[in-house]
Structures are given as structure tokens and as C-alpha cells.
Amino acid sequence: MNQLKLHRRQFLQGIGVGTAAVTLAACSSTEEGADGEKRPHYVMLFDQTKCTGCGRCKDACNQANDLPEGMARLTLERQTDRVEGTVCPTCGKKACHCDRKYVRVSCQQCQKAPCVMVCPTGAAYRDEKTGIVTMDGSKCAGCKYCIGACPYNVRQINADTDVADNCDFCLHSKLAKGELPACVQACKHKALVFGDANNPNSYVSRLSAVKNTQRIRPHLGTEPSLRYVARMKPEV
């Protein structure tokens, strides 16, 4: 997979490559639970060619996970490949939306998650049954080590609970009820696909087999579970 290059500086900020490589080399991800049974590997595909930036995913996430006002587990970053003031090669105008595109910015659900490794209390952990990175609020000391360790700068403190927070695919809300994550349910343009990558018959596995998916900063060795179908710049 190629590295998806984003323009958002904060999304690309993080620990140095050398530090990450040393730390992650000592910690291998596993596809098996404590009972030896193979567990699922839940992944999410974000299709940039289908996203319109409507924000329904963000609103649904906030409601499903009872987030305080002003907080969001995911955001949509608008991007453009065109230099401001230049003429659009598609329509010939300087002000247009021809090349408008969006990218989902949220927890990458790393298989080798730095946040889990640095948490001194075990509050940031990987759910044994699903393999999803989540939080145990009763153990969180608010030290923010996990926030500092995240190479994607997508963790934050919930102002209502004083607990570190991240997108966990709605593990404790929607998934607990046997439903898809709130954002996936809310998307009317089918820009989000969620499922078990370890199941070759799942839709997300079949889609990944035919789509050129990319991951953010794969060279860090964190093995993100959020994958992107990038909107390519048209040839002129």
C-alpha cells in the first residue's frame, strides 16, 4: 500500500520514525485472543471518491457516543490539489469546486498502537474479543501519555469525563448492540465500509481486494486499520 499524503499538518505530526521503529519492533500484533482462537480484525474503508463532506457521519458519531459540545472523534478535512488563485483545468474558472475532496481524520485503530504501549495504567487497551483499541475510563489517570504518543494526533481528553478518548468504531455503543458504527449507518453515499478483514467473504475484504487502498504513514509500523480509497487528480 502506498502512503496517502495529507495536507493537514496536525494529522501528520507525531513521534519520530526512529523512536517508533524501536518501540514497535518489540511489540508484535496478534490475531489470536487469550483463548487461542483467531479474533476478527475490524477495519474501515473511507472512499474519498464518494464523500461529499456533508458531515452526517460526524453528527451521528457525536450523538451515538454522547460527546460533549465542541468535541468530535472524527472530522472531515477539505483538500484541494490546486494552488489558490490558479485556473481550474476542468472548468476554466478560478473559483469552483471541481477538485473539492475530503479526508476522514480519526483514530487509525493501529494494530501496533503506541497509545496502548505507553499507557501506564492500562486504561488504553485492545479489546480482547474484537481487537479494537478503546478506553477503560475507570483506569485513566489523565496523564495524556497516549495523546502525546499518537502519531496521528487524533486522541483528546473528554471534557465531561476527564478521560482520554478515541474513535473505537462505536465499540461500546453501536457494536455492543450488533449494529454497524454510527458513521457508517449515517453515510448516504456509501463512502464508509466496515467489517472483518480476517473474513475473506466479508464485503470489506472483497472490496479491499479490488480497490487500491492506502494507509496514513505506514512507514511508522503502526499498521493502521483505517484505509483510504483516494480520489486521484485527473489527467489534463
C-alpha positions as CSV (number, residue, x, y, z in Angstrom):
1,M,0.0,0.0,0.0
2,N,1.2,3.5,-0.8
3,Q,1.3,6.3,1.7
4,L,-1.7,8.7,1.5
5,K,-0.3,12.2,1.6
6,L,-2.5,14.6,3.6
7,H,-2.2,18.3,3.8
8,R,-3.3,18.7,7.4
9,R,-0.2,19.4,9.5
10,Q,-1.6,18.2,12.8
11,F,-2.7,14.9,11.3
12,L,0.8,14.2,10.1
13,Q,2.5,15.2,13.3
14,G,3.7,12.5,15.7
15,I,6.6,10.7,17.2
16,G,9.8,10.4,15.2
17,V,10.2,7.4,12.8
18,G,13.3,6.2,14.6
19,T,11.6,6.2,18.0
20,A,8.5,4.4,16.6
21,A,10.6,1.8,14.9
22,V,12.5,0.9,18.0
23,T,9.4,0.8,20.2
24,L,7.2,-1.1,17.8
25,A,9.8,-3.7,16.9
26,A,9.4,-5.1,20.4
27,C,5.7,-5.4,20.2
28,S,4.1,-7.6,17.6
29,S,0.4,-7.5,16.8
30,T,-1.6,-10.8,17.2
31,E,-4.6,-12.1,15.5
32,E,-5.4,-14.5,18.4
33,G,-7.1,-13.9,21.7
34,A,-6.1,-15.2,25.1
35,D,-8.1,-18.4,24.4
36,G,-6.0,-19.1,21.3
37,E,-9.0,-18.5,18.9
38,K,-8.5,-16.3,15.9
39,R,-10.2,-13.0,16.6
40,P,-11.5,-10.6,13.9
41,H,-9.6,-7.7,12.5
42,Y,-12.1,-4.9,12.1
43,V,-11.2,-2.3,9.5
44,M,-12.9,0.7,8.0
45,L,-12.6,1.9,4.4
46,F,-13.1,5.6,3.6
47,D,-13.8,6.2,-0.1
48,Q,-12.7,9.7,-0.9
49,T,-14.3,9.5,-4.3
50,K,-17.8,9.2,-2.7
51,C,-17.6,11.6,0.3
52,T,-19.3,14.9,-0.2
53,G,-18.3,16.4,3.2
54,C,-21.9,16.6,4.4
55,G,-20.9,15.8,8.0
56,R,-23.7,13.3,8.7
57,C,-21.0,10.8,9.9
58,K,-19.6,13.3,12.5
59,D,-23.1,14.2,13.8
60,A,-24.1,10.6,14.1
61,C,-20.9,9.7,16.0
62,N,-21.3,12.6,18.4
63,Q,-24.9,11.5,19.2
64,A,-24.2,7.8,19.5
65,N,-21.3,8.3,21.8
66,D,-22.8,11.2,23.9
67,L,-19.8,13.5,23.2
68,P,-19.8,17.0,24.8
69,E,-20.3,20.1,22.7
70,G,-17.3,21.1,20.7
71,M,-15.8,17.6,20.8
72,A,-15.6,15.1,17.9
73,R,-14.0,11.7,17.4
74,L,-13.8,12.3,13.7
75,T,-13.6,15.3,11.4
76,L,-13.6,15.8,7.6
77,E,-10.7,17.7,6.3
78,R,-11.3,19.5,2.9
79,Q,-8.4,19.3,0.5
80,T,-7.5,20.7,-2.9
81,D,-4.6,20.0,-5.2
82,R,-4.9,23.4,-6.9
83,V,-2.9,26.5,-5.9
84,E,-5.1,29.3,-4.7
85,G,-5.8,31.8,-7.5
86,T,-5.0,29.5,-10.4
87,V,-7.4,28.5,-13.1
88,C,-9.2,25.2,-12.8
89,P,-8.1,22.8,-15.6
90,T,-11.6,21.3,-15.6
91,C,-13.9,24.3,-15.9
92,G,-11.5,27.2,-16.6
93,K,-12.6,29.2,-13.5
94,K,-10.6,30.4,-10.6
95,A,-13.4,29.9,-8.1
96,C,-15.0,26.5,-8.3
97,H,-15.5,23.2,-6.5
98,C,-14.3,20.8,-9.3
99,D,-11.4,19.4,-7.3
100,R,-13.0,19.6,-3.9
101,K,-12.4,16.4,-1.8
102,Y,-12.4,15.4,1.8
103,V,-10.5,13.0,4.0
104,R,-11.6,11.4,7.3
105,V,-9.4,12.3,10.2
106,S,-9.9,10.0,13.2
107,C,-8.2,7.2,15.2
108,Q,-6.4,4.9,12.9
109,Q,-7.1,1.8,15.1
110,C,-3.4,0.7,14.8
111,Q,-2.6,-3.0,15.2
112,K,0.6,-1.9,17.0
113,A,-0.9,1.1,18.8
114,P,1.6,3.4,20.5
115,C,-1.2,4.7,22.8
116,V,-1.7,1.2,24.3
117,M,2.1,0.7,24.7
118,V,2.7,3.9,26.7
119,C,-0.4,3.9,28.9
120,P,0.9,3.4,32.5
121,T,-2.5,2.2,33.9
122,G,-3.8,0.0,31.2
123,A,-6.7,2.4,30.5
124,A,-5.9,2.5,26.8
125,Y,-6.2,-1.2,25.8
126,R,-7.1,-3.5,23.0
127,D,-10.5,-5.2,23.5
128,E,-9.8,-9.0,23.8
129,K,-12.9,-10.1,21.8
130,T,-12.8,-7.6,18.9
131,G,-9.2,-6.4,18.9
132,I,-10.4,-2.8,18.8
133,V,-8.4,-0.1,20.7
134,T,-10.6,1.5,23.3
135,M,-10.5,3.1,26.8
136,D,-11.3,1.9,30.3
137,G,-12.4,5.2,31.9
138,S,-12.1,3.9,35.4
139,K,-8.3,3.4,34.9
140,C,-7.5,6.7,33.1
141,A,-5.3,9.0,35.2
142,G,-5.5,11.8,32.6
143,C,-1.7,11.8,32.1
144,K,-2.1,12.3,28.4
145,Y,0.8,10.0,27.6
146,C,-1.4,8.3,25.0
147,I,-2.2,11.7,23.3
148,G,1.5,12.5,23.0
149,A,2.4,9.1,21.7
150,C,-0.3,9.1,18.9
151,P,1.5,9.7,15.5
152,Y,-1.8,10.9,14.0
153,N,-2.7,13.5,16.7
154,V,-6.3,12.2,17.0
155,R,-6.7,11.5,20.7
156,Q,-8.1,14.0,23.1
157,I,-9.5,14.4,26.6
158,N,-13.3,14.3,27.0
159,A,-14.2,17.5,29.0
160,D,-17.1,15.8,30.6
161,T,-15.3,12.7,31.9
162,D,-11.7,13.9,32.0
163,V,-10.8,10.6,30.2
164,A,-8.7,10.3,27.1
165,D,-10.9,9.5,24.1
166,N,-10.6,8.0,20.6
167,C,-12.8,6.6,17.8
168,D,-13.3,2.9,18.7
169,F,-15.7,2.1,15.9
170,C,-18.6,2.7,18.4
171,L,-17.5,-0.4,20.3
172,H,-19.5,0.4,23.5
173,S,-22.5,1.9,21.7
174,K,-23.4,0.6,18.3
175,L,-21.2,-2.6,18.1
176,A,-22.4,-3.6,21.5
177,K,-25.9,-3.8,20.1
178,G,-24.8,-5.7,17.0
179,E,-25.0,-2.6,14.8
180,L,-22.6,-1.0,12.4
181,P,-20.7,2.1,13.6
182,A,-22.9,5.2,13.7
183,C,-20.9,6.9,11.0
184,V,-21.3,4.0,8.6
185,Q,-25.0,3.9,9.2
186,A,-25.4,7.6,8.6
187,C,-23.4,7.9,5.4
188,K,-25.9,8.1,2.5
189,H,-23.2,8.0,-0.2
190,K,-21.7,4.7,0.9
191,A,-18.3,6.3,1.5
192,L,-17.7,4.2,4.6
193,V,-17.4,0.4,4.7
194,F,-16.8,-1.5,7.9
195,G,-16.1,-5.2,8.5
196,D,-13.8,-8.1,9.4
197,A,-10.7,-8.2,7.2
198,N,-10.0,-11.7,8.5
199,N,-13.1,-12.9,6.9
200,P,-12.4,-13.4,3.2
201,N,-16.1,-13.4,2.4
202,S,-16.8,-10.1,4.1
203,Y,-17.7,-7.1,1.9
204,V,-14.8,-5.1,3.2
205,S,-12.4,-7.9,2.3
206,R,-13.8,-8.3,-1.2
207,L,-13.8,-4.5,-1.7
208,S,-10.2,-4.3,-0.5
209,A,-9.2,-6.9,-3.0
210,V,-10.3,-4.8,-6.0
211,K,-9.6,-1.3,-4.6
212,N,-6.3,0.5,-4.4
213,T,-6.4,1.3,-0.7
214,Q,-3.8,3.4,1.1
215,R,-2.9,4.0,4.8
216,I,-1.6,7.0,6.6
217,R,2.1,6.9,7.3
218,P,2.6,3.2,7.0
219,H,6.3,3.6,7.4
220,L,5.8,4.1,11.1
221,G,5.0,0.4,11.5
222,T,1.8,1.0,13.5
223,E,-0.3,-1.0,11.0
224,P,-3.4,1.3,10.8
225,S,-6.8,-0.4,10.3
226,L,-8.3,2.7,8.7
227,R,-7.8,2.6,4.9
228,Y,-8.5,5.1,2.2
229,V,-9.6,5.0,-1.4
230,A,-8.0,8.2,-2.7
231,R,-9.5,10.5,-5.3
232,M,-6.9,10.8,-7.9
233,K,-6.1,14.0,-9.6
234,P,-7.5,13.9,-13.2
235,E,-5.0,14.0,-16.1
236,V,-5.1,17.1,-18.3
